[in-house]
Amino acid sequence: MDTHQLLELLDAGPVIAAVKDPAGLAHALDSDVSVLFLLYGDILTIRDTVARVREAGKRAFVHLDLIEGLSTREISADFIARSTAADGVISTKPALTRRARELGLVAIQRIFLLDSMALKSVERHFSQESADLVEVLPGLMPKIIRQLCRTTGRPIIAGGLITDKEDVTGALGAGAVAVSSTNPAVWSM
């Protein structure tokens, strides 16, 4: 899968299931969503978890920072690329997303926007080479989503605190290509 294919998939169904435990995974596999963010697991289970997602005909993105046993070094992206059938990765660390891109994985840079200083830092330091897409948390800031669409030059995914249809439509209306949520009720919207 490449970025263009992912964007086509998200255009057809812009809700991403962010799963944080086995129960959430089971629910997401039974849902209509086509893209899953795997926010849990460890180096012993992630291969099987990704395989389950792929066997269900869905796309799997592994959050490198949340997989127990992986380090914050580039070798983590190599491990996912070589040991799983994941379509891509998510990380807050630009070095990891940059390495994932080098390996042919779709790379999503997760950014937490806590205040105006964090926003200015993203705008100054975001590297076009480090990620294919940007996930911004919290995703309930239409004005900021519009601004990031312009300044990063990358497709934006709104995540965090997305709980209802108003949140989904607000983020998408502001220019986000998708929303990610751990809330199963959002997955069926």
C-alpha positions in Angstrom: 0.0 0.0 0.0 1.2 3.5 -0.8 -0.1 6.9 0.4 -2.2 7.4 -2.7 -4.0 4.1 -2.1 -4.5 4.9 1.6 -6.0 8.3 0.7 -8.4 6.6 -1.8 -9.5 4.2 0.9 -10.0 7.0 3.4 -11.9 9.0 0.8 -14.4 6.1 0.6 -14.5 5.6 4.4 -12.9 8.4 6.5 -13.3 6.8 9.9 -10.3 4.8 11.3 -10.7 2.4 14.1 -8.0 3.0 16.8 -7.9 -0.2 18.8 -6.3 -0.4 22.2 -7.1 -3.9 23.4 -8.2 -7.3 22.1 -11.9 -6.6 22.7 -11.6 -3.4 20.6 -9.8 -5.4 17.9 -12.6 -8.0 17.7 -15.2 -5.2 17.4 -13.2 -3.4 14.7 -12.8 -6.5 12.7 -16.5 -6.9 12.6 -17.1 -3.3 11.7 -17.2 -1.6 8.3 -14.0 0.4 8.8 -11.2 -0.5 6.4 -8.3 1.0 8.3 -7.2 0.1 11.8 -4.6 1.8 14.1 -3.1 -0.8 16.4 -2.4 1.0 19.7 -1.5 -2.0 21.8 0.5 -5.2 21.7 4.1 -6.4 22.1 6.8 -7.9 20.0 5.5 -11.4 20.6 1.9 -10.7 19.5 2.0 -7.9 16.9 2.7 -10.2 14.0 -0.4 -12.2 14.7 -2.5 -9.1 15.4 -1.6 -7.6 12.1 -2.2 -10.9 10.4 -5.8 -11.0 11.8 -6.4 -7.5 10.5 -5.1 -8.3 7.0 -7.1 -11.6 6.9 -10.2 -9.6 7.6 -9.4 -7.5 4.5 -8.5 -4.4 6.4 -5.4 -2.3 6.5 -3.1 -2.3 9.6 -1.0 0.6 11.0 1.1 -0.1 14.0 1.8 2.6 16.6 5.5 2.0 17.2 5.6 4.0 20.4 2.9 1.8 22.0 4.2 -1.7 21.2 5.9 -3.2 24.3 9.5 -4.4 23.6 10.2 -2.0 20.7 12.7 0.8 21.3 12.6 4.4 20.1 15.3 3.6 17.5 14.9 3.1 13.8 15.3 -0.7 14.1 11.7 -0.8 15.4 10.5 0.3 11.9 12.7 -2.4 10.4 11.2 -5.0 12.7 7.6 -4.1 11.7 8.5 -4.0 8.0 10.3 -7.4 8.1 8.2 -9.3 10.6 4.7 -8.2 9.9 2.4 -7.5 7.0 1.6 -4.0 8.4 0.7 -1.3 5.8 2.3 1.4 7.8 3.3 2.8 11.2 2.4 5.7 13.5 4.9 7.4 15.8 5.5 10.7 17.5 9.2 10.3 16.6 10.2 11.7 13.2 13.3 9.4 13.0 11.0 6.4 13.2 8.5 7.6 10.6 11.3 8.7 8.3 12.9 5.2 8.5 9.5 3.6 7.9 9.1 5.6 4.7 12.6 4.5 3.6 11.4 0.9 4.0 8.2 1.4 1.9 5.7 1.7 4.7 3.2 4.5 4.9 4.3 6.7 7.8 2.0 8.7 10.0 3.5 11.3 12.3 1.3 11.7 15.5 1.4 15.2 17.0 0.0 16.3 20.3 -1.1 19.9 20.2 -1.2 21.1 23.8 -0.8 24.8 23.3 0.3 27.5 20.9 4.0 26.7 21.5 3.5 23.1 20.3 1.7 24.4 17.2 4.5 26.8 16.4 7.0 24.0 16.9 5.2 21.8 14.5 5.0 24.5 11.9 8.7 25.3 12.2 10.1 21.8 12.5 7.8 19.5 10.6 9.8 17.7 7.9 8.2 16.8 4.6 10.5 13.8 4.5 9.5 12.4 7.9 5.9 11.4 7.2 3.3 10.8 4.6 0.4 11.9 6.8 0.0 13.7 10.1 -2.3 12.7 12.9 -3.2 15.6 15.2 -4.5 15.1 18.7 -6.9 16.3 20.0 -8.9 16.3 16.8 -11.5 18.8 18.0 -9.9 21.9 16.6 -11.2 22.8 13.1 -9.4 26.1 12.9 -6.1 24.4 13.8 -6.7 21.5 11.4 -7.2 24.0 8.6 -4.0 25.7 9.5 -2.0 22.4 9.7 -3.4 21.4 6.3 -1.7 24.5 4.9 1.5 24.5 6.8 2.5 20.8 6.7 1.5 20.2 3.2 0.5 16.7 4.3 -3.0 15.0 4.7 -4.2 15.4 8.2 -6.0 12.8 10.4 -7.9 14.1 13.4 -7.7 11.9 16.4 -8.3 12.0 20.1 -11.7 12.9 21.7 -13.7 12.2 18.6 -16.9 10.9 20.0 -19.9 11.8 17.8 -21.0 12.7 14.4 -20.5 16.5 15.0 -16.8 15.8 15.8 -16.4 13.7 12.7 -18.1 16.2 10.4 -16.3 19.2 12.0 -12.8 17.6 11.5 -13.6 16.5 7.9 -15.1 19.9 7.1 -12.0 21.6 8.3 -9.9 19.6 5.8 -8.9 16.4 7.6 -8.9 13.4 5.3 -10.0 11.1 8.1 -10.7 10.8 11.8 -9.4 8.1 14.2 -11.3 7.1 17.3 -11.2 4.4 19.9 -15.0 4.8 20.2 -16.8 1.9 18.4 -19.9 4.1 18.0 -17.9 6.4 15.7 -16.7 3.4 13.6 -20.2 2.9 12.3 -20.8 6.5 11.2 
